């Protein structure tokens, strides 16, 4: 995700307002003399702000100079360091500025001075030396400069830890990839309890594309065994054994008995039932209670084309509840009826809950994909395996993806598991001692910090530090500015069987009870999609009236989306929002007579300066 579009979500306004109170002796600034007054007093424009300053030497109006802030009371005292327009950056003048800081006029140092002058950022000797040192340690100086700019314009502490966190938030791979990298590296610390717990949490939060596909392929294979007859059913069962989804010595009869027992376990304990098995459970319960008429009615509604099948299934299912147990042949007949019932009502995902634990099922799916890629099988088994993998890789139809897309519950769970409020929770626990306080919840951040304290292997340490910096960077970007609250985060979601990632920046006020004000806010969404590439959505809400702007390089996107606009309007109306407009733009396209603007400028965040920002 190392793109200018994404970095633009985090950047501040290109020309910042520099407050007089921020000036400190020793800082270097660039300004223009607007008007001269007696006794070497002048009106100076620095950035967007005009101020009255005491000059140390006579200067000319309408000229630009480089000044150094001097000690003094009252007016700001400015000493001329060099003369010239800020965009020219003459080497002699830059060298003179570096000389004031006792620094060598190297190409890197001169470029750094140009950066501070261009961005209208006051700089002193200590800051310049720190910036030079930090930028020498990173791969991309331009991204490092963006991190410096965010530190200086957002009031973030000027520390190396803050710089590394913000640099990682914009430069390194996405959070999803960093989480996957750490999950794989944790295989080397199997003796660590916190490492094992962290690996489990990461696996639950964001499954890799390969994991999603492998489980889907295994689910399809399970359906082949349940739904098909004869040789194909038996071949699918043998594949499930071969890849470890079920014990290799289990016969079909034993497997069906185990699945039937697990289904009854769900019924008796009240444990959450896998979706798709509710009908099976209800029918089994009715038969067990002797309510055969109701069971017959449910089966008939599922298979209306075969009314006699209901009677046959019920008579066979009765054998599973005989006390004492029925003859072996009758039990087998009952188990086959149970299998037939699952073939009518179940799906692959729900059936997996009756086979084995999640970890065993997931590993079997990975082994299945490996075998398919290496063409280890032949004959009917190879045919079934190829079919299962092919179906798993097919993108789901749009109307069937609602369960996989983002919901408010999924977003809340993911954000909570990340631990973005870890320091706040820890502070609350330690404020008055731990007595009576709820313990700090186990999150990715808390466990990564504990893992690093265990001095893990180099690969684990590197992956942990990168993910920790990513999380800390988002925390630094998600701070309050006056009454305005901002949240920046990356959230994974599954679309068409593939894991994608949404970068979201939310800004707005909080309500009196501290909750997000959903009536007045602005939300920026950034996605990098397989066919559309970079896509930015700017959603602005005023009194629950919403306007949407979409930026993408595909010129036909507008036409493609027109048929979905009425659906969007209708769905928003259901939750009491009114859609006022949807506009599509090409990046860099001239709009409304304005000059061309790049995405990073368009999405730069303005600083709160004491009055309400128009959202």
C-alpha positions as CSV (number, residue, x, y, z in Angstrom):
1,X,0.0,0.0,0.0
2,X,2.9,2.3,-0.5
3,X,1.0,4.8,-2.6
4,X,0.6,8.6,-2.6
5,X,-3.1,8.1,-2.3
6,X,-2.8,6.3,1.0
7,X,-0.1,8.7,2.3
8,X,-2.4,11.6,1.5
9,X,-4.9,10.3,4.0
10,X,-2.4,10.9,6.8
11,X,-0.8,14.1,5.6
12,X,-1.5,17.5,7.0
13,X,-2.3,20.6,4.9
14,X,0.6,21.4,2.7
15,X,0.9,25.0,3.9
16,X,0.4,25.0,7.7
17,X,-0.5,27.9,9.9
18,X,2.5,28.6,12.2
19,X,1.4,30.2,15.4
20,X,3.6,32.9,16.9
21,X,3.6,31.0,20.2
22,X,5.4,28.1,18.5
23,X,8.4,30.2,17.6
24,X,11.5,29.4,19.7
25,X,14.9,31.0,19.7
26,X,17.3,29.3,17.3
27,X,14.6,28.2,14.8
28,X,15.0,28.9,11.1
29,X,11.9,30.1,9.2
30,X,11.2,31.5,5.7
31,X,9.1,34.6,5.4
32,X,8.2,37.5,3.2
33,X,8.4,41.2,4.2
34,X,4.9,42.6,3.6
35,X,5.3,46.1,5.0
36,X,8.1,48.1,6.7
37,X,7.6,50.3,9.8
38,X,10.0,52.7,11.6
39,X,12.7,51.3,13.9
40,X,13.1,48.2,11.8
41,X,9.7,46.8,12.7
42,X,8.0,44.9,9.8
43,X,4.9,42.9,9.0
44,X,6.1,39.5,7.9
45,X,4.1,36.7,6.3
46,X,5.2,33.2,7.4
47,X,3.1,30.5,5.9
48,X,-0.5,31.6,6.0
49,X,0.1,33.9,9.0
50,X,1.0,37.5,9.1
51,X,2.8,38.9,12.2
52,X,4.7,41.9,13.5
53,X,8.4,41.2,14.1
54,X,11.5,43.1,15.2
55,X,14.2,42.9,12.5
56,X,17.9,42.8,13.4
57,X,18.9,44.6,10.1
58,X,17.1,46.8,7.5
59,X,15.4,44.8,4.7
60,X,13.4,45.4,1.6
61,X,9.6,45.1,1.2
62,X,8.1,42.3,-1.0
63,X,11.3,40.2,-0.7
64,X,11.7,36.8,0.8
65,X,14.3,36.0,3.5
66,X,15.4,33.2,5.7
67,X,15.3,34.2,9.3
68,X,16.6,32.8,12.6
69,X,14.4,33.5,15.7
70,X,16.4,35.4,18.3
71,X,15.8,35.7,22.1
72,X,13.7,38.7,23.1
73,X,10.6,39.8,24.9
74,X,7.4,41.1,23.2
75,X,7.7,41.1,19.5
76,X,9.3,38.1,17.7
77,X,13.0,39.0,17.0
78,X,14.3,37.8,13.6
79,X,17.9,37.7,12.3
80,X,18.5,37.4,8.6
81,X,20.3,34.2,7.6
82,X,19.9,34.4,3.8
83,X,17.9,35.9,1.0
84,X,16.0,34.4,-1.8
85,X,12.7,32.7,-2.8
86,X,12.0,29.5,-0.9
87,X,11.5,27.5,-4.1
88,X,14.9,28.2,-5.6
89,X,17.0,27.0,-2.7
90,X,20.4,28.5,-3.7
91,X,23.2,26.2,-2.5
92,X,25.2,29.1,-1.0
93,X,22.3,30.2,1.2
94,X,21.5,26.7,2.2
95,X,25.1,26.1,3.1
96,X,25.0,29.3,5.3
97,X,21.9,28.0,7.1
98,X,23.6,24.7,7.8
99,X,26.6,26.6,9.0
100,X,24.5,28.3,11.6
101,X,23.8,24.8,12.9
102,X,27.4,23.6,12.6
103,X,26.4,21.0,10.1
104,X,28.1,19.9,6.9
105,X,26.5,21.1,3.6
106,X,26.0,17.5,2.2
107,X,23.4,16.9,-0.4
108,X,21.2,15.1,2.1
109,X,21.4,18.0,4.6
110,X,20.7,20.6,2.0
111,X,17.6,18.6,0.8
112,X,16.5,18.4,4.4
113,X,16.7,22.2,4.8
114,X,14.7,22.6,1.5
115,X,12.1,20.3,3.0
116,X,11.6,22.4,6.2
117,X,11.5,25.6,4.2
118,X,9.1,24.3,1.6
119,X,6.7,23.0,4.3
120,X,7.0,26.2,6.4
121,X,8.2,24.2,9.4
122,X,10.4,26.0,12.0
123,X,13.6,24.1,12.6
124,X,16.4,24.4,15.1
125,X,19.8,22.8,15.4
126,X,18.7,19.9,17.6
127,X,15.7,19.1,15.4
128,X,17.7,19.3,12.2
129,X,20.3,16.9,13.6
130,X,17.7,14.4,14.8
131,X,15.9,14.6,11.4
132,X,19.1,14.0,9.5
133,X,20.0,11.0,11.7
134,X,16.5,9.4,11.5
135,X,16.2,9.9,7.7
136,X,19.6,8.2,7.2
137,X,18.1,5.0,8.7
138,X,15.1,4.6,6.5
139,X,14.6,3.3,3.0
140,X,12.5,6.1,1.7
141,X,13.5,9.7,2.6
142,X,10.2,11.1,1.1
143,X,8.1,9.0,3.4
144,X,10.4,9.8,6.3
145,X,9.9,13.5,5.6
146,X,6.1,12.9,5.7
147,X,6.5,11.3,9.1
148,X,8.5,14.3,10.3
149,X,5.8,16.7,9.0
150,X,3.1,14.8,10.8
151,X,5.1,15.0,14.1
152,X,5.7,18.7,13.8
153,X,2.2,19.7,12.7
154,X,0.1,17.4,14.9
155,X,1.9,18.2,18.2
156,X,3.3,14.7,18.5
157,X,6.4,14.3,20.8
158,X,9.6,14.6,18.8
159,X,11.0,11.2,19.6
160,X,12.6,8.4,17.5
161,X,9.8,6.0,18.6
162,X,7.2,8.4,17.3
163,X,9.1,8.8,14.0
164,X,9.4,5.1,13.5
165,X,5.8,4.5,14.3
166,X,4.5,7.1,11.8
167,X,7.0,6.0,9.2
168,X,5.8,2.4,9.5
169,X,2.2,3.5,9.3
170,X,2.7,5.0,5.8
171,X,5.6,3.1,4.3
172,X,5.8,-0.5,5.5
173,X,3.4,-3.3,4.2
174,X,-0.2,-3.1,5.3
175,X,-1.3,-4.2,8.7
176,X,-2.8,-7.4,7.2
177,X,0.6,-8.4,5.7
178,X,2.4,-7.5,8.9
179,X,0.0,-9.6,11.0
180,X,0.5,-12.5,8.6
181,X,4.2,-12.2,8.7
182,X,4.3,-12.3,12.5
183,X,1.9,-15.2,12.5
184,X,4.2,-17.3,10.3
185,X,7.3,-16.2,12.3
186,X,5.6,-17.4,15.6
187,X,6.0,-21.0,14.5
188,X,9.6,-20.6,15.8
189,X,8.5,-19.8,19.4
190,X,6.3,-22.8,20.1
191,X,7.6,-22.9,23.7
192,X,6.2,-19.4,24.4
193,X,2.7,-19.3,26.0
194,X,2.2,-15.6,24.9
195,X,3.5,-16.5,21.4
196,X,1.0,-19.3,21.1
197,X,-1.9,-17.1,22.3
198,X,-0.9,-14.3,20.0
199,X,-0.7,-16.7,17.0
200,X,-4.2,-17.9,17.8
201,X,-5.6,-14.4,18.0
202,X,-3.9,-13.3,14.8
203,X,-5.3,-16.3,13.0
204,X,-8.8,-15.5,14.3
205,X,-8.6,-11.9,13.3
206,X,-7.4,-12.0,9.8
207,X,-7.1,-15.3,7.9
208,X,-4.8,-15.2,4.9
209,X,-6.2,-15.6,1.4
210,X,-4.7,-19.0,1.2
211,X,-6.3,-20.1,4.5
212,X,-9.7,-18.9,3.3
213,X,-9.4,-20.8,0.0
214,X,-8.1,-23.9,1.7
215,X,-11.0,-24.1,4.1
216,X,-13.5,-23.4,1.3
217,X,-12.0,-26.2,-0.8
218,X,-12.3,-28.6,2.1
219,X,-15.9,-27.6,2.7
220,X,-16.7,-28.4,-1.0
221,X,-15.1,-31.8,-0.6
222,X,-17.2,-32.5,2.5
223,X,-20.3,-31.6,0.5
224,X,-19.3,-34.0,-2.2
225,X,-19.2,-36.8,0.3
226,X,-22.6,-35.8,1.8
227,X,-24.5,-35.0,-1.4
228,X,-23.1,-37.5,-4.0
229,X,-23.6,-41.2,-4.3
230,X,-21.5,-44.3,-5.0
231,X,-17.9,-44.0,-6.0
232,X,-17.7,-40.2,-5.9
233,X,-19.0,-40.1,-2.3
234,X,-16.5,-42.7,-1.2
235,X,-13.6,-41.0,-3.1
236,X,-14.4,-37.7,-1.4
237,X,-14.5,-39.5,2.0
238,X,-11.1,-41.0,1.3
239,X,-9.7,-37.6,0.5
240,X,-11.0,-36.2,3.8
241,X,-9.1,-39.0,5.6
242,X,-6.0,-38.6,3.5
243,X,-5.6,-34.9,4.3
244,X,-6.3,-35.4,8.0
245,X,-9.7,-33.8,8.2
246,X,-11.0,-37.0,9.9
247,X,-9.0,-39.9,11.4
248,X,-7.9,-42.3,8.7
249,X,-9.2,-45.4,10.5
250,X,-12.7,-44.0,10.9
251,X,-15.3,-45.7,8.7
252,X,-18.3,-43.7,7.3
253,X,-20.5,-45.3,10.0
254,X,-18.2,-44.1,12.8
255,X,-17.9,-40.7,11.3
256,X,-21.7,-40.3,11.0
257,X,-22.1,-41.4,14.6
258,X,-19.6,-38.8,15.8
259,X,-21.3,-36.1,13.8
260,X,-24.7,-37.1,15.1
261,X,-23.2,-37.0,18.7
262,X,-21.8,-33.5,18.1
263,X,-25.2,-32.3,16.8
264,X,-26.9,-33.6,19.9
265,X,-24.2,-31.8,21.9
266,X,-25.1,-28.5,20.4
267,X,-28.8,-29.2,21.2
268,X,-28.2,-30.0,24.9
269,X,-25.6,-27.4,25.9
270,X,-27.2,-24.4,24.1
271,X,-23.8,-23.8,22.3
272,X,-24.1,-21.6,19.2
273,X,-25.2,-23.8,16.3
274,X,-23.2,-23.6,13.0
275,X,-25.4,-21.8,10.4
276,X,-27.2,-24.2,8.2
277,X,-27.7,-27.0,10.8
278,X,-30.7,-25.5,12.6
279,X,-33.2,-27.3,10.4
280,X,-31.4,-30.7,11.0
281,X,-31.3,-30.1,14.7
282,X,-35.0,-29.1,14.8
283,X,-36.0,-32.2,12.9
284,X,-33.8,-34.5,15.0
285,X,-35.3,-33.0,18.2
286,X,-38.9,-33.5,17.0
287,X,-38.2,-37.1,16.2
288,X,-36.6,-37.7,19.6
289,X,-39.6,-36.1,21.3
290,X,-42.0,-38.3,19.3
291,X,-43.6,-35.4,17.4
292,X,-43.5,-37.2,14.1
293,X,-46.2,-35.1,12.4
294,X,-44.2,-31.8,12.9
295,X,-41.0,-33.5,11.8
296,X,-42.8,-34.8,8.6
297,X,-44.1,-31.4,7.9
298,X,-40.6,-29.8,8.1
299,X,-39.0,-32.5,5.9
300,X,-41.8,-32.1,3.3
301,X,-41.2,-28.3,3.2
302,X,-37.5,-29.0,2.5
303,X,-38.1,-31.6,-0.3
304,X,-41.6,-30.9,-1.6
305,X,-40.9,-32.9,-4.8
306,X,-40.7,-36.2,-2.8
307,X,-43.6,-36.3,-0.3
308,X,-43.0,-40.0,0.5
309,X,-39.4,-39.3,1.4
310,X,-40.5,-37.7,4.7
311,X,-42.1,-40.8,6.0
312,X,-39.1,-43.0,5.0
313,X,-36.6,-40.6,6.7
314,X,-38.6,-40.4,9.9
315,X,-39.0,-44.2,10.1
316,X,-35.2,-44.5,9.6
317,X,-34.3,-41.7,12.1
318,X,-36.3,-43.5,14.8
319,X,-33.7,-46.2,15.0
320,X,-31.2,-43.7,16.3
321,X,-33.2,-43.1,19.5
322,X,-34.2,-46.7,20.4
323,X,-33.5,-47.7,23.9
324,X,-32.0,-50.3,24.1
325,X,-30.2,-49.7,20.8
326,X,-31.7,-51.2,17.6
327,X,-30.0,-53.9,15.5
328,X,-26.8,-52.9,13.8
329,X,-28.5,-52.9,10.3
330,X,-31.2,-50.6,11.6
331,X,-28.6,-48.2,13.1
332,X,-26.9,-48.0,9.8
333,X,-30.2,-47.2,8.1
334,X,-30.7,-44.4,10.6
335,X,-27.2,-43.0,10.1
336,X,-27.8,-43.0,6.3
337,X,-31.1,-41.1,6.9
338,X,-29.1,-38.6,9.0
339,X,-26.6,-38.2,6.1
340,X,-29.4,-37.7,3.6
341,X,-31.0,-35.1,5.9
342,X,-27.8,-33.1,6.1
343,X,-27.4,-33.3,2.3
344,X,-30.7,-31.4,2.0
345,X,-30.2,-28.7,4.6
346,X,-26.4,-28.4,5.4
347,X,-23.6,-26.5,3.6
348,X,-19.9,-27.1,3.7
349,X,-19.1,-24.4,6.2
350,X,-21.7,-25.7,8.7
351,X,-20.7,-29.3,8.2
352,X,-17.1,-28.5,9.2
353,X,-18.3,-27.7,12.7
354,X,-19.4,-31.4,13.0
355,X,-16.1,-32.9,11.7
356,X,-13.2,-31.6,13.8
357,X,-11.8,-28.7,15.6
358,X,-11.0,-25.5,13.6
359,X,-7.2,-25.9,13.7
360,X,-7.4,-29.5,12.4
361,X,-9.8,-28.5,9.7
362,X,-7.6,-25.5,8.7
363,X,-4.4,-27.6,8.5
364,X,-6.2,-30.2,6.4
365,X,-7.3,-27.5,4.0
366,X,-3.7,-26.3,3.6
367,X,-2.5,-29.8,2.9
368,X,-5.3,-30.2,0.4
369,X,-4.2,-27.1,-1.5
370,X,-0.6,-28.2,-1.5
371,X,-1.5,-31.6,-3.0
372,X,-3.6,-29.9,-5.6
373,X,-0.8,-27.6,-6.6
374,X,1.7,-30.4,-6.9
375,X,-0.7,-32.8,-8.8
376,X,-0.1,-35.6,-6.3
377,X,-3.3,-37.5,-7.1
378,X,-4.8,-39.1,-10.2
379,X,-8.0,-40.6,-11.4
380,X,-11.4,-39.8,-9.7
381,X,-9.7,-38.4,-6.6
382,X,-7.7,-35.9,-8.7
383,X,-10.9,-34.9,-10.5
384,X,-12.8,-34.3,-7.3
385,X,-9.9,-32.4,-5.7
386,X,-9.6,-30.1,-8.8
387,X,-13.4,-29.5,-8.7
388,X,-13.3,-28.6,-5.0
389,X,-10.4,-26.2,-5.4
390,X,-11.9,-24.6,-8.5
391,X,-15.2,-23.9,-6.7
392,X,-13.3,-22.4,-3.7
393,X,-11.5,-19.9,-6.0
394,X,-14.7,-18.7,-7.7
395,X,-15.7,-15.2,-6.4
396,X,-19.1,-15.3,-4.7
397,X,-22.0,-13.5,-6.4
398,X,-22.6,-10.0,-5.1
399,X,-25.9,-10.8,-3.4
400,X,-24.2,-13.6,-1.5
401,X,-21.3,-11.7,-0.1
402,X,-23.2,-9.8,2.6
403,X,-22.0,-12.2,5.3
404,X,-18.4,-11.7,4.4
405,X,-18.4,-7.9,4.0
406,X,-17.8,-5.4,6.8
407,X,-20.4,-4.9,9.5
408,X,-20.3,-2.6,12.5
409,X,-19.9,-5.7,14.8
410,X,-16.9,-6.9,12.8
411,X,-15.3,-3.5,12.9
412,X,-15.8,-3.2,16.6
413,X,-14.4,-6.7,17.3
414,X,-11.4,-6.1,15.1
415,X,-10.5,-2.7,16.6
416,X,-11.0,-4.0,20.1
417,X,-8.7,-6.9,19.4
418,X,-6.0,-4.6,18.1
419,X,-5.6,-2.9,21.4
420,X,-5.5,0.7,20.2
421,X,-6.7,1.8,23.6
422,X,-4.2,-0.3,25.5
423,X,-2.3,2.5,27.2
424,X,-5.5,4.1,28.3
425,X,-6.7,0.8,29.8
426,X,-3.4,0.3,31.5
427,X,-3.5,3.8,33.0
428,X,-6.9,3.2,34.4
429,X,-5.8,0.0,36.0
430,X,-2.7,1.6,37.6
431,X,-4.3,4.8,38.6
432,X,-5.7,3.7,41.9
433,X,-4.1,0.2,42.1
434,X,-5.5,-3.0,40.6
435,X,-8.0,-3.6,43.4
436,X,-11.5,-3.4,42.0
437,X,-10.3,-2.7,38.5
438,X,-10.9,-4.9,35.4
439,X,-7.7,-6.4,34.1
440,X,-6.3,-5.1,30.8
441,X,-7.8,-7.2,28.0
442,X,-5.6,-9.5,25.9
443,X,-5.0,-7.7,22.6
444,X,-2.5,-7.8,19.8
445,X,-0.6,-4.8,21.2
446,X,-0.4,-6.1,24.8
447,X,0.7,-9.5,23.7
448,X,3.3,-8.2,21.2
449,X,4.8,-6.1,24.0
450,X,5.0,-9.1,26.3
451,X,6.5,-11.2,23.5
452,X,9.3,-8.6,22.9
453,X,10.1,-8.8,26.6
454,X,10.9,-12.5,26.2
455,X,13.8,-11.7,23.8
456,X,12.3,-13.8,20.9
457,X,14.4,-15.0,17.8
458,X,15.5,-12.2,15.4
459,X,12.8,-13.0,12.8
460,X,10.0,-12.9,15.4
461,X,11.5,-9.7,17.0
462,X,11.6,-7.9,13.6
463,X,8.0,-8.9,12.7
464,X,6.8,-7.9,16.2
465,X,8.5,-4.5,16.1
466,X,7.1,-3.7,12.7
467,X,3.5,-4.6,13.7
468,X,4.0,-2.7,17.0
469,X,5.1,0.4,15.1
470,X,2.1,0.1,12.8
471,X,-0.3,0.0,15.7
472,X,1.5,2.9,17.5
473,X,1.5,4.9,14.3
474,X,-2.3,4.6,14.0
475,X,-2.7,5.5,17.6
476,X,-0.6,8.7,17.1
477,X,-2.7,9.6,14.0
478,X,-6.0,8.9,15.9
479,X,-5.8,11.8,18.4
480,X,-8.1,14.6,19.4
481,X,-7.5,18.1,18.1
482,X,-9.7,20.4,20.2
483,X,-13.2,19.1,19.9
484,X,-12.4,17.1,16.8
485,X,-11.7,13.4,17.1
486,X,-9.9,11.5,14.4
487,X,-9.5,7.8,13.9
488,X,-7.2,6.1,11.4
489,X,-7.1,2.4,11.0
490,X,-6.8,-0.5,8.5
491,X,-9.5,-3.2,8.6
492,X,-9.5,-6.5,6.7
493,X,-12.6,-7.9,4.9
494,X,-13.3,-10.8,2.6
495,X,-14.7,-10.1,-0.9
496,X,-15.1,-12.7,-3.6
497,X,-13.2,-15.2,-1.5
498,X,-10.1,-12.9,-1.2
499,X,-8.9,-10.9,1.7
500,X,-8.9,-7.2,1.1
501,X,-8.1,-4.3,3.3
502,X,-9.8,-1.0,3.9
503,X,-7.9,2.0,5.2
504,X,-10.4,4.4,6.9
505,X,-9.9,7.9,8.3
506,X,-12.9,9.1,10.4
507,X,-13.1,12.7,11.7
508,X,-15.8,14.5,13.6
509,X,-17.0,15.6,17.0
510,X,-18.0,13.5,19.9
511,X,-21.4,13.7,21.5
512,X,-21.8,14.8,25.1
513,X,-21.6,11.2,26.3
514,X,-18.3,10.7,24.5
515,X,-19.7,8.7,21.6
516,X,-19.2,9.3,17.9
517,X,-21.5,11.9,16.4
518,X,-22.9,10.1,13.4
519,X,-25.0,13.1,12.3
520,X,-21.9,15.3,11.5
521,X,-18.7,13.6,10.3
522,X,-16.4,12.9,7.4
523,X,-15.1,9.5,6.5
524,X,-12.4,8.8,4.0
525,X,-12.0,5.2,2.6
526,X,-9.1,3.9,0.7
527,X,-9.0,0.5,-1.0
528,X,-6.6,-1.1,-3.4
529,X,-8.7,-3.5,-5.5
530,X,-7.6,-6.2,-7.9
531,X,-9.1,-4.6,-11.1
532,X,-9.9,-1.0,-10.1
533,X,-6.5,-0.4,-8.3
534,X,-6.6,2.7,-6.0
535,X,-10.0,3.7,-5.0
536,X,-10.8,6.6,-2.6
537,X,-14.3,7.4,-1.3
538,X,-14.8,10.7,0.5
539,X,-18.1,10.6,2.5
540,X,-19.3,13.8,4.2
541,X,-22.3,13.8,6.5
542,X,-24.1,17.0,7.5
543,X,-27.2,16.5,9.7
544,X,-27.5,13.0,8.4
545,X,-27.5,14.2,4.8
546,X,-24.7,12.4,2.9
547,X,-22.6,13.4,-0.1
548,X,-20.1,11.0,-1.6
549,X,-17.1,11.6,-3.9
550,X,-15.3,8.7,-5.5
551,X,-11.8,9.0,-7.0
552,X,-10.5,6.3,-9.3
553,X,-8.6,6.2,-12.6
554,X,-11.1,4.0,-14.4
555,X,-13.3,6.4,-16.6
556,X,-16.2,3.9,-16.9
557,X,-16.6,3.4,-13.1
558,X,-19.4,6.0,-13.0
559,X,-21.5,4.1,-15.6
560,X,-20.8,0.8,-13.9
561,X,-22.0,2.2,-10.5
562,X,-25.1,4.0,-11.7
563,X,-27.3,0.9,-11.3
564,X,-26.2,0.5,-7.7
565,X,-26.9,4.2,-6.7
566,X,-30.7,3.6,-6.1
567,X,-29.8,0.6,-3.9
568,X,-27.3,2.8,-1.9
569,X,-30.0,5.5,-1.5
570,X,-32.6,3.0,-0.3
571,X,-30.3,1.2,2.2
572,X,-29.2,4.6,3.6
573,X,-32.8,5.6,4.0
574,X,-33.4,2.5,6.1
575,X,-31.0,3.8,8.7
576,X,-32.3,7.3,8.5
577,X,-29.6,8.9,6.2
578,X,-30.4,10.9,3.1
579,X,-28.1,10.6,0.1
580,X,-27.8,14.0,-1.6
581,X,-25.2,13.2,-4.3
582,X,-22.6,10.8,-5.7
583,X,-19.8,12.3,-7.8
584,X,-17.0,10.4,-9.6
585,X,-13.6,12.0,-10.4
586,X,-10.4,11.0,-12.0
587,X,-7.2,11.6,-10.0
588,X,-5.7,15.0,-11.0
589,X,-8.7,15.9,-12.9
590,X,-9.6,19.7,-13.0
591,X,-12.8,20.2,-11.1
592,X,-15.1,23.3,-10.9
593,X,-12.5,25.5,-12.5
594,X,-9.9,24.7,-9.9
595,X,-6.3,23.8,-10.7
596,X,-5.4,20.2,-10.9
597,X,-4.9,18.6,-7.5
598,X,-3.2,15.4,-6.6
599,X,-5.0,13.0,-4.2
600,X,-2.5,13.7,-1.4
601,X,-3.4,17.4,-1.5
602,X,-7.1,16.7,-1.7
603,X,-7.2,14.5,1.3
604,X,-4.7,16.4,3.5
605,X,-6.1,17.0,6.9
606,X,-6.5,20.6,8.2
607,X,-5.4,21.6,11.6
608,X,-8.0,22.5,14.2
609,X,-7.3,26.1,15.3
610,X,-9.8,27.1,17.9
611,X,-13.0,27.3,15.8
612,X,-15.3,24.6,14.5
613,X,-14.0,23.0,11.3
614,X,-16.6,22.6,8.5
615,X,-16.9,18.9,8.0
